[in-house]
Amino acid sequence: MTAVKSRFPTPALRALALAALVAGAPLAHPAVDTRASRYYEDALARYEKKDLAGAIIQLKNALQIDKNLLPVQVLLGRALLDSGDVVQAEVAFSEALRLGVNRAEVVVPLAQALVGQGKPDAVLNDHRFALDGLPRTTQYRLLLLRAGAAAEMADMRTALKAVDDARAIDATDAGSWIAEVPIRIRSRQLREALAAADRAVALAPRLADAHYARGEALHVVPDLRAALASYDKAIELDPGHVAARVARAGIHVDQNRLDAALRDIAEVDKAGAGDPRAQFLRAVVAERQGRAADARAALNEVTALVDRVPAQFLRYRPQTQLLGGLAHYGLGQREKARPYLEGVLRSHPGSPVAKVLASLYIADRNPDGAIDVLGKYTRANPGDTQALVLLASAHMAQGRHGRATQILQDALKQTDQPQLRTALGLSLVGGARFGDAIKEFEAAFAKDPKSLPAGYALASMYVHAGQGRPAVRVAEAVNKAHPGNAGVLALLGSARRLAGDSAGARSALQAAVDADASLVAAHLGLARLEIDAGALPRAREHLDRALKLDANNTQTLMTLAEVAERAGQLADAQRWLTRADEVAGPSSAAAALALVDFHLRHRQLDAAREAVASAIGKAPEAAPTSLAAARVALARGEAAAARSHLQRAATSAGYNVPLLRQIAALQLQAGAPQAAAHSLDKALDERPDDIPLLVLRTAADIQLGNLAAAEQRARRVLASQPRSGLGHALLGDVAAARGQRDAALAAYRQSHELERSSASLMRVFAAMAPRDTAGAMRLAEQWLASHPGDAAVWRALADTQINAGQLAAARRSYEALLKLRPDDADAINNLANILVQQNDPGALPMAERALALAPAAPHIVGTVGWAAFKAGQTDRALQLLRDARLRDPSNGDTRFFLGSVLASLGRDAEAREELNAALAAGTGSQHRAKAQQLLARLK
């Protein structure tokens, strides 16, 4: 938004401040070619006249001038979708989203484009289609699309839930009832299907789709006579209704009315639909009439139609897959039939197609495929230990750690052997159940203390869990049982370092190098000891040796990046991390994730997003990958996307406490307290006394309104750490949530007395500001007198001053903040707003500076647009404000500014629309009054 924001005193204002973090690809805002605007306006007029081809040409002309014009991308997507080019429509809408369009503007047509390409999973799982924040009418349309998408994926529960949610918005529209019919049919709920169809016809008796839906329901009852009547009515209302004609032809075939069937099939052919169902029916008719050559020709036509359909479309079209498989099978083309039949079986595991497919696997000498198919119907009997371990290993290699765990647990009920427990531990590690894995390794090691696999795995797990002393104990025992083993010595060095024994760690690591000078892990361990001591040049010497041994070792490259970053050599650090990512294996995302962290630390959000894409490509299901994606989304202000990523991370994290702690903290930040509570409860089951977990769980309870539980946890923290300000701060948060402002302020003051930190001062400041703004500002000024480098307090003071109307003081505070953080786009934008209000000619250059840092932030784009208008640059102002309005249509300030510019150009109708939207959104009193005055003048 263009109005100056404050992070205090309300949570809503703090939430709005997150928008300043949004960043996208650099936009060419400063240089404007008015030809592009003229092309756009002409395209808009053509689109409204249904001249789609002309509109598309003009829009492409505009993009030749400036490919980053947001309104052009949105209108181009709509024109392409209307013309049937769903692939390019998706490209345009995705580009509009990348440039920052508000989702509500494009979410429905984008979903239509994806469904049209056979990508229903994207409509259900892509964060872009979250309902949060969308207008109710948009939610209704999107829910119906989601219902159809879920049905295609055979997720009927989700499909019906979407229909019910849509109907809760509008029960009088026939669309939700029509959407319910095929879902009920696939669930074999035929009575409910027919009831929904009858309701659709009652609501929309002149709608062909409603009668077709009723025909579908009657077709499967079956009541073929009534079904034919419904199909007849649908075709009467819409002679080009292909689905109704194909369905009617199917009934004609069933009733052996072959000539009537062929007439409907011919009409489908005339429509140019290229429907494989019609051709398959033609083959059936030809076979019944003894025309073998015609039947074969029709089957060839089916395969020609199906084979050219993209694989992603077929994935959720089992009927089309079945047609392709049976057509190829009927033509004797077994190799081509198999993938189609596999697709059918994936979506319908109980289908009789399994028998046909198993026979194909046997013929192709693929027993594994046959076992997989038949395994869906049978359960294997327990076998010998070696076979079970191999079977579990195969499941682990395919990522089925839960299945592997079950196999091994069942085997252990029959016989308790160390190798079984070691394998079980490894399967639990793969499932991120580290606590349970340690227990299995401990049991295996206790049963056979000389077992190298069990001992090494147990010591490694202790190191991973940060448990130094037990790691040392086990590693020393393994070293005693296997003396001189370089790998064990290196592990012992890592364990001793973790336990704080630097000298012992150095001794073990040097012994590992002496035993095997080519062991990279030992050199890395010695380098880590030097990093701990701050001896970066010596660390670099060890790393250079490791690099000579293996130039593509990702751990070496990542540690080199760490040393370079600590030395302030950021370009070198990025180069090392990029190289590590490039040489990492196709499923190894560690370097990409380290690159994400690096870019986030240095506020390089575009680069961070690219690094996340690399990580997702390598480990799409891993919890750290989803966690990194969530962090980037939050940094860009995309809370809905972050919540989606975090849900996947929480599912994948299992009982990994450190990961769950990180996930929960971000879930709270993303506005998902219930999800955070669930993540924290899982972690607290493992570590019930962990203070950071208790702190986060208290915050979750506060957000959820469970204040009694929150207070209980806060007092538990206080009792555990009475000298820390943390417990008092939590009690202050609880009191604030209860509306007990005096008690909250007192608790925050007590916390600040104990802690004396910037964070504790900010809590006191936030509690004071609503009732004693002057006192809060004095408190901040006193703190800054002795802590002039505290950027957070400068920001809080500046935001509060500007909200209090103290423009000159706020200007000085923002200038002080920018000396500390010269690249703070939010602060620069707020300063630009002050300059606009002061009629300072430096307003536009200042706003441009903010835009260069955050080119996709809607409030900053709007600020530049308004400043440009004030500077007399009307064409540029119009382009920028249109852009900002598409990014955030609920921003009343932007709508008022755009309306003002349009009014100045004599475009009164558009101006009135924007001003009415500004008044509906609710802006500051000054803009509201101006909007009312301008609207009255235009009427």
N, C-alpha and C positions, 0 to 999 in steps of 0.2 A: 504494500500500500504506500501511497505517496505521503500521507500524513506522518509526522514524526512519531516513532514508536517509543514506548518506555518499557523496560523490563520490570518496573515496579509501579504500583504495589500489587497488581492483581495477576493471578496465574494466566488469565486470558491474554493480557498484554505480553507476558513472558512467552506464551506460545506463539503469538504473532511475530515475535522477534526471530523465531526460528526461520521464518521465510527469508531472512536476509542471507541465510547460508546456502540457498539454492544457487546452483551454478550449472551452466550448460556449455555447449560449444560456443566459441566466440561469435557474436553477431555483428554484422556490419552496420550498426546503428548510426555511427557518426556521419557516414557519407550516404546521402539519399539521392536516388535518381527518380525524379517525379514521373518518368515514363512508366516505371513499375506500378506506381499507384494508379495511373490512368488505365493501364492494362487490367489491373484488378477490378476497378470500378466497371469497366466495360464487360469483363467476364461475369461479374455479379449480375448485371442487367441481362446478359445472354442466358445465364443459368435460370433466372427467374422466368424467362420466356421458354424454357425447356430446350434451348439450343445448346445441348450438351457438348457437341463436337466443337462449336465455336468457342464456348466457354473454356474448354480444355486447352485449345490453341492459345487463347489470350493468357491464360494462367501460366502456361509453359513459357510464353514470351516474357512474362513478368519474372519468372524464375531464372531465365537466362541473364537477366540484369542483376538479380539478387536472390540467391537460392535460400536465404534465411528469412524470407518474408512469411511470417506466421499466418496471416489471414489467407494468403495465396495457397499455402499447403492445405489448410482446412477446406477451402472451397474446392480445390483440385481433388481431394479425397472424395468429397461428396459427388462431384461430377463423374469421376471414374466409377464409383460404386453404382450410380444410377445407370451408367452405360454398360454395366456388367463386367468391367475389368477389375475383379476383386483383388487380384494380386497387386496391381499398381495402386489401387485404393488403399490397401494396407500400408504400402510404402509411404504414401503421402500422409496418412494419419499418424503413422509411427514417427515420421519426421516432424510433424506438428507437435507431437508429444515431446520429442527430444528438444524441440525449440522452446517448449514450456507452455503449450496450450492447456487450459483447464480441462480436465478429463471429461467433465460434463458435456463439453462441446462436441466430443468425437467418440465417446465410449460406445454408444449404440452402433453407429455405422462401422466402427472398427470391428466390433464383435460380429456384425453381419458379414464383413469381408472375410474374417477368419473362418466362420462357419461355412461360408461359400467355398472355402478352400479345403474343407474337411479337417479343421483344426479345433475340434470342440474342447480338447483338453486345455488349450490356451485360454478360452473364454472362462473356464472354471478355475484355473490355477494361476493365471497371470495376474499379478497385483494390480495391473491397470484396470481390471474389471471389478475391483472391490466396490461395494455399494456405498461405503462411507463417504459422506459429503456430497452425494449426488441428489439432485431434485427428485421428488417422488415420482413424477411422470417418467423421468429417465430411468429411475429404479425399476418401475413397472416393465418398461420395454426390455430392459437388460435382464430382468428376472425371467421373462419368457424365453429369451435367447439362451439363458443359462439352463433353463429347464430342458430345452431341446438338446443342448450340448451334453448334459448329464445323461439324458436318455440314450443318446448315441453311444455313450461310454458304458451303458448298462448299469448306471448308478441310479436306480429308480428312487431310492430314498431321497437323495439330493434333488432329483428332478421334481418330485412331488413337493418337497419343501420349498423349492423355488416357485412352483405354481401357487402354493398356499400363501407365500409371502407376497406374490404379485396380487393375488386376490384380496389380500388384506388392504392393499392400496386402492384397488378398484374392482369391486365384485360385479359391476354392471357391464363390463366390457366382455365380449364373447371370446377374446383372445386367450384368456387364461383357461377357459373351459375347453377350447379347441386344443390347446397345448396339453391338457390333462389326458385326453383320449388315448393317444398312442402309448403314453406311459402306463396307463392302467391296463391296456391290452398286453403290453410286454410283461406286466406283472401278473397276468392272468386274472385280473380283477374286472371281469367282463360286465358285471352289473354296474359297477361304478363307472366304467368307460361309457356305457350306454346312457347313464344318467347325466354324465358331463356333456355328452354329445347332444342330448335332448335340451339341456340348458343352453348350449351354444346356439342351437336353432331357434329357441324361443327368444333369445336376446337379439339375434341377427338373422331373421328369416330370409333376407335377400343376399346373404353372404355364401358364396359357393363353398368356401372352405368349411363352413359349419356343416353343410349337408354332406360333404365328403367325409368329415370326421364321423358323422352319424353312420354313414355307409361302412366305414372301417369297423366300427363297433359291431354293427349288425353282421358284418361279413364273418367275424370270428365267433359269433354266438353259437351256431351260425343260423342266421335267418336270411337266406340268399335272396328271397323275393323282396323283402323289405330293404335289403342292402342295395339291390338293383334300383329300387325306386329312389333311394337317396342319391346314388351315383347319377341316375338320370336327371334329378333335380340340379345337382351340382353342374352337370354339363349343360343343362338348359340355361343356367345363370351365367356360365362361363364356358363356352364351347371349346376353349383352348386349355381346359383344365386337364393336363397330361395325367396326373396321378389318378384322377377319377376314371379316365378312359382305360388306363392299364388295368386298374382294379376290375372294371366292368368286363374287360376282355378276359381276365382270369376266371370270372364266374361263367362267362360263356364257354370257355374251354372245359371247365368242370362239368358243365351241363351238356357238353358235346355239341354246342351251337357254334360250330367252327367258322362258318361264314360270318356270323355276327362278330365273332372275335377278330377275324381278319379285317373287318371294316373298322373297328376301333383301332387296331394296330396301324392301319393305313393312315388314320387321322393323326395318330402320334407321329408317324413318319412325316406327314405334311407339316406338322408344327416344327419340324427340325429339332426335336428334343434329343434324338440319339439315345433313346432309353434302352439299356440292355435287357430290362425285364420284358419289354415288348418283343424284342428279338428272340429271347428265350421261349416266349409263348409261341412265336412264329415257328420255331424249331419243333416244339411239341406238336403243334397243329400239323406240320409237314410230316412228322414221323407217324402220327395217327392216320394220315391220309396216304401213307406208303410212299412218300416222296423223299427218299433217303438223301438224294443229292441236295435238295432244297433244305432239308433239315441240317445237313452238314454245313451248307452255306450260311444258314442262320446262326449256327453255333460259331462259325468263324467270325460272323459279324459281332456276336457277343464278345468274343475274346478281343476283337479289334477295338471295341468300345471300352472294355474294362482295362485292358493292358496299358492304355494310354492315360489312365487316371493316375494322378500322383499318389505315391505310396502313403503319404500322410493323410490323404483323403480316405483311402480305403481302410485305413487302420480302424476307423470307427463305423464302417459300413459293412457289417457281416453279411447282409443280404447280397450286396454287390460282390463281395469276396466269394460267397457261395456260388453265385452265378458263374463267376470266372473260373473257380475251381472245377465245378461240374462240367462246364463247357469244355475246358481243356481235357478233363478226364474223359468225356464222351468222345473227344477227338483223338484219344490215345496219347495225349501229350502230358505224360506223367510229371516230368521235370517242371513244367509250367504250372501244373495243377497244385503241386505241393505247397508253395508259399501261400496261395489263396486259402487252402484248407487249413494251414497252420494259423492263419489269421482268424478264421472262423472259430477254431478251437480255443484260441487265446481269449476271445470274448465270450464264448459259450463252452466252457470246459466239459459240460455234460452232454455235448452234442454227439449223436451217432457218427458224425464225421470222424471222430477219433478212430473208429475201426478202419475206415478207409485210409486215413493218414498213417496209422501204424503199419498197414500192409505196404504202403509206399516206402516207409522207412526201412522195413525189412528187405524189400527189393533193392533198395539203395545201399544195403550193408551199413546201416546207421543204427546199431542197437541202442546207443545212448538216446537217440531221439525216440525210439520205440519205447524204451523204459520210461522216459519222461511222460510220454502220452499215456501209457498204461498205469503209471504211478498215480495219476489223478483218480483212479478207481480202486486202487489197492494200496495196502500198506505192507512194507517189506517185513519179513520176520528177522529177529535178531540173528546176527552171524558171529564170526570170530572177531577177536579184538583188532587184528590187523586190518580186516576188511572194513570194520566200523570206523577206524581212524582214517583210512583212505577215503571212505565215503564222506566223513565229516570234512576232511581237507578239501574235497571236491566242492562241497557246498560253500565252504569258506572262500575258495577261489572265485566263486560266482557271487559272493557277497551275501550268501544266505546264512549268516552267522546264527540266527535263531534256530534254524533247522539243524545246523551242525551241533549246537548246544544240546538240543533235545535228543538227538541220536546218541551223543556221548553220555548224557545223564541217564538215559535208558540203559546203556551198556554198563555203566557203573553200578547199577542196581544188581547186575548179574555178577560182576567181578570188579574189584578195586585194584587197579594197576596204575603205576606212575605215569606211563605214557598216555593212558586215557585221560588222567587228570591234567597233564601238561597240554594235551590237545584241547581239552575243555577250556582250560585257561586262555589259550590262544583264541578260541572261538568267542569267549567272553570279551577279550580285548577288542576283537573285531566289531563287537556289538557295543563298544564303549562302556561296558559294565566292569570298570576297573577294580572296584572293591571286591566284587565276586571273583574276578580273575585272580587277584592276589590270594584269596582264600584257597583256590584250587592249586595254585603254584606252591603255596605253603604246605598243603597236604601232600602233594607229589614230592616235594623236597624232604619233608619229614619221613616219608616212606622210603626214600632213596637219596640220602644226603650226598651221594657221589654222582648223582645224575646231572650232567652238564646242562642239558636243555632245561630241566626244571630249575636248577639253581641260577643259571644265567637269566632266565625269564623272570624269576622272582626278584633278583637284585635289580634288574632293569625296571621292573614295575615300581619298586620302592623309590628308585631315582626319579622316575616319571611322576610319582605322587609326592615328591619333595620330602620323603622320609629318610633322612641321612643316616641315622644310627642303624636302623634295621638293614638298610642297603649295605652299609659297611660290614655288618655282621655276616650277612649271607655271602657277599662278594669275597670276604676273607676265607670263609669256609670253602667256597668253590675254588679259590686260588690255591688253598692247601691241598685240595683233592686233585687239582690239575695244575701243578706248578709249571711256571714258564710259559703258560698260554698267554700270548700277547693280548688277545681280545679280552680275557678275564682281567688282566692287569690294567688295561685301559678302563674297563668298567669299575674296577676298584678305585682307580684315580678319580673318576667322576663321583663315586659314592663318598670318598673322603673329602673332596672339595665341597660337596653338598653339606657334609657334617661340620664344615668349618676347619678342617685339618688341611691347611694349604701345603704344609711341608710334607705330610704323608701323601697327599695327592700328587705332588711333584715327584716324589720318590717312585710311586707306582707307575706314573706316566712315563718317567724316564726309563724305568725297567721295561715297560712295554716297547719303547722305541729301541732299546738295546736288544730285545728279543726279536723284534721285527721292525726294522727301520722303514719299511714300506707301509706300515699301518697308519693311515691318514687320521683315524680317530685319536690316536695318541698325540700326534702333533697338534690337532685341534684342541685337545684337552690342555696341553701346555700353553697354547695361545690364550685359552680362556682364563687360565691362571694369571697371565700377564695383563689381560684386560681388567681383571678384578683389581689388580694392583695399580692400574692406571699407567702401566708401562706400554704404551701403544707401539713404539718402535720395535720393542722386543716381541710383542705379539705379532707384528707384521713379519718378523723374521721367521717365526714358526709357521705362519700362514704361507709364506713364500715357499717353504720346504714342502708343505702339503700340496701347494698348487703345482709344483714340479712333479710330484708323484701322481696327481690326477687333476688335470686342468679343468675337468668338467664336474668335479665334486661340488654338489650344490651347497653342502654345509660349509665348505671352505669359502666359496664365493659369497655366501650370506654373511659369514663372519668377517670377511674382508670389507663388505659393505658397512657392517657395524663399526669397524675401526675407522673407516673413512668418515662416516657420519659424526662419530665422536670427535674427530679431528677437524670438523667443520668443512670437510671436502664433499659437499653434497652432490656435485656432478659425478664424482667418482663413485660415491655410494650408490647412486641410481644406476650407474653403468654396471657395477658388480651385480646388483639385484636383477637387472634386466637380463644379464648374461646367465645368471643362475636359473631364471625362469625359462630361458630359451633352451638350456641343455637338460633341464629336468625331464623326467620321463613323462609320457602322455597322461599318467594318472597321479603324478606328484604335484601337488599344489602349494607346497610349503613356500617356495620362493615367490610365487605369485602373491601369496598372502602377506609375506614380508614386504613386498613391493606396495601392496595396498596400505599397510601400516605406515610405510615411509611417506607415501603421497598424502595420506591423511594428516600426518604430523606437520606437513609443510603446506597444507591447505591447497593441494593440487587435485581438485575434485574430479576434473575430467580424466586425468591420468589414473586416479584411483579407480574410477569406474572401468577403465580399460583393463586394469590389473585384475579387478574382480571378474570381468568377463573371461580372462585367461584362467583364473582359478576355477570358475564354474565349468569351463570346458574340460578341465582335468579331473575335478572331483565334485560333480554336481550334487551328490547326496551327502557329502561330508558336512558335519556340523560347523567346523571352522570356516568353511566356504560360505555357508549361509549366514554365519555371524558377520563375516567381513562384508558381505553384500548388504546386510542390515545397517552396519555402521556407515557405509557410503550413502545409503538411502537417507539415513537420518541427517548426515552432514549436508545433503542436498535438500532437506526439508520434506522428504517424501515419506511421511509417517505410515501410510497404508502399505506401501511396498516394504518398509522395514518390518512391520508386524507380520507380513506374510513370510519373509525370510526368517524371522525369528521363530515362528511356529515350526518351520522345517528344521531349524537348528535344534530346537528343544527336543523334537522327536528323535533326531539323529544322535543327540548327545548322550542318550542313555542316562547313566548315573555318574557321569564325569563332573565332579563337583566344581572344579575351576571353570569349566565351560558353562555349566548351569548358572554359576554366579554372574558371569559376564552376560549371558543371555537374559537373565532376569533384570539386570540393571538397565539393559537396553530396552527391554519390554516395558519397563516403567517409563522410560524416557519417551517411548513411542505411544504411550497412552493405552497400554494393554495390561492393567494391573491383575486381572484374573489369570491371565496366562503367566505373568510373572510369579504370582503366588503358587501356581502349580509347579513351575520350574524350581522355585525355592523349597517347596515341600519335599520334592525329590532329593534335592541336595541336603536338606536338613535330616532326612532319614539316614544319610551317610555320616554327616557331621553335625549332630544336634546342638553343639555348643560353639559353633563357629560364629564369631562376633560379626564379621561382615555380612554373613548370611542373615543373621538376626536383624541387622540394621535394614537390609533391603526388604526383609519380610515385614518389618514394621511399616516401612514406606508403602508397601503393597496394601497392607490392612487399612492404612489411612486413606489411600485412594479409593478403596472399596467401601469405605464407611464403617469398617469393623473397628471402631475406636477403642472399645474395651480390650480387645485382643492386642491392639497396637500399644496401648498403655502398659499392658502386662509385659510385652516384649521389651518396651523401652526401659521399664524398671529393672528388668533382668539384665539388660546391657549396663545400666548404671551400677547395679550391684557388682557386676563382674569387673567394671573398670571405673571405680569412683573418682579417680584423679583425672579422667578424661572428660572433655566437654561433650562427648558424643551422646551420652545418655540424657543429659539435660536438653540438648538440641532436639532429640527425638521426642521428649516430653513436651517441648515447645511446639513441635509439629502437631502433636495430638491435641494440645490445647487450642491451637489455631484452627484445627479442623472442627472443633466443637464450638467455635465462635467465642472462646474465652481469651479475648485479646490481651487483657492485662496479665493473665497467667502465662500466656505464650511469650510475651515480651520479657517477663521476669525470668522465665526459663532460658530464653536466648541470652539475656544479660549474664546469667550465671555461667552458661556455656562459654561465653566470650571471656569472662574473667579467668576461667581455667585454661582456655585455649589460645586466646589472643591471636587469632588468625584472620586472614581476609574473609574466609568463609563464615566464621562465627560473627564477624562484624556485619556481613551482608544480611545475615538472618535478623540481627537487631535492627538494621536499617529498614528492611522490608516490613518488619512488624510496626515500626514507628511511622513510616511514611504516610499511611492512610489517615492518621489522626493528628499527627504532628509533623507536617511536611518540613516546616522550618527547622524543627529540632533534628529531624533525620538528616537534613542537609548540613547542619552544623556538625553533627557527629561524623559525617563523611569528610567534611573539610578538616576537622581535627585529625582524623586518621591519616589523611593525605599529607598533612603537614609533616608527619614523621615517616610516612610510607609513600613518597611521591611516585614510586614505580608501580603502584597497584592499579593496573588497568581496569580490573573489574569494578573497583569502587569509583574510579573516574567515570566509567560508563553509567553506573547507577546514579551518580550525582547529576551528570549531564541530562539523562533521560528525565529525571525528576524536575530539574530546573526548567526544561522546555515545556513539560506538562503544566508547570506552574506559571507559564508565560514569561519567564525570565530569560528572554532570548539572548541578551548580551552575556549573561553569566553562563548560559548553556553553550554559547559559542566558544567561550574561553575554555570550558571543560572539555568539549569535543576536540578542540585544538590541542589541549594537553594530552588527551587520550591518543590522538593521532601521532604525537611525537613518540609515544611508546609503541603504537601499532599502526604504522603508516599505511598498511594494506587492509585495514578494517573497513570493508565496503559498507557495512551498516552505519558505522560512525560517520563516514564520509557522506553517505546519503542524508543522514539527519542534519549534518552541517549544511549541506546544500539546501535543504528545506528551510533552514533558518535564513540563509542568504536570499532565498526567493522572497520570504516574508519581509526581509529588510530591503528589498529592491536592490540588492547588491549585484553588480554586473558579473561578479565571480561565481554566481549561482550555477550557471550552465556548465562552465569548465569543471566545477567541483562535482556536479552530478555526472558529467562524462567520466570523471575519474572513478567514481563508484561503479558505473556501468562497465568500465573496462575490467574491473575486478570480479563483478558478478553479472555477466551479460544476460542471464536468463531470469533474474529475480524480478517478479512482476512489479513490486513497489518501487524498485530502482528504475526500471524501464519507464514507469509512470512519472517518476520525478523528473527524469530527463525530458520526457514529452512536455510536461507542464512548464519546465524551465525554458524549453525551446520555444514554446508558444509565447511566453512572456518576453522572449528575446526577438520575437517577430518571425520565427521560422515556422510558419503555419503548416507547410507540407510535411515537414519532418515531424512536427508535433502530432499531426494526424496519424502518420504511420506508426509512431512509437506508442501512442495511446491506444490505437486499435490492437497493437501487439499486447500491451499490458492488459487490456480488457479481456482478450482471449485467454491469457494466462490465469487471470483471477477475476472472473465475471462478478463475484460477490463483493468486490472492493468498491464501496460507494464513492471514495475519492476519485478513483480512476474514471468511474462512470460520469461523475460531475465534470471532470476536466475534459473528457472526450465530448460530452454534450456541449460544453462551452465552446470548444473549437469548432464543432459542427455548426453551432448557431452562428458563429462568426463568419462561416462560409455560406450562410443562407440555407443550410440543409435542415430545415426546421423539423421535419417529421422524424429524422434520425435523432436529432438533438432531443426532441421530446421523449423519445424512447429511452435514451440514456439518462436523462434527468429523472424520469419516473423510476428507473432502476436505482439511481443514486439515492433517491428519497426512500425507496423500499428497503435498501440495504442499511440505511441509517449511518450518517456521517457525523463529523463534529458540527457543533452548532453553527459555526461560521459558514461552512460549506453548505449545510442544510438550508440556512437562510438564503444564501446566494442561489442555491439550486431552485428553491421555491420562487424567488424573484424572477429568475431567468425563465422558468417554466411559465409563470403567469404572463410574462411579456410575449412569449412565443404563442400562447393560446389566443 
